[in-house]
Amino acid sequence: MNDEPAELTAELSDLNDLDLSDLGDLAKEPRGCLFALSQPPLMLFLTFVATLILVTAVHDLYRW
C-alpha cells in the first residue's frame, strides 16, 4: 500500500516539535526603507515609473 499519508503525518508532527521562540524576536525587529526597496516587484515598478519620467523629460527637451 501507499505510505504517503503516514509520512506526511510524521513530517507534520516533526514540524510541531520545532522551537519557534527565536522567531518572535525576529518578527519584532523593525524593517526600514531599505527592506522595502529590496523587493523585486517594487523595484520593477519604480524602474518603470522612472523610465516614463525620463522619456517624457527627453521628449520635452528635444521635440522631434
Buried (B, 14 or more C-beta within 10 A) or exposed (E): EEEEEEEEEEEEEEEEEEEEEEEEEEEEEEEEEEEEEEEEEEEEEEEEEEEEEEEEEEEEEEEE
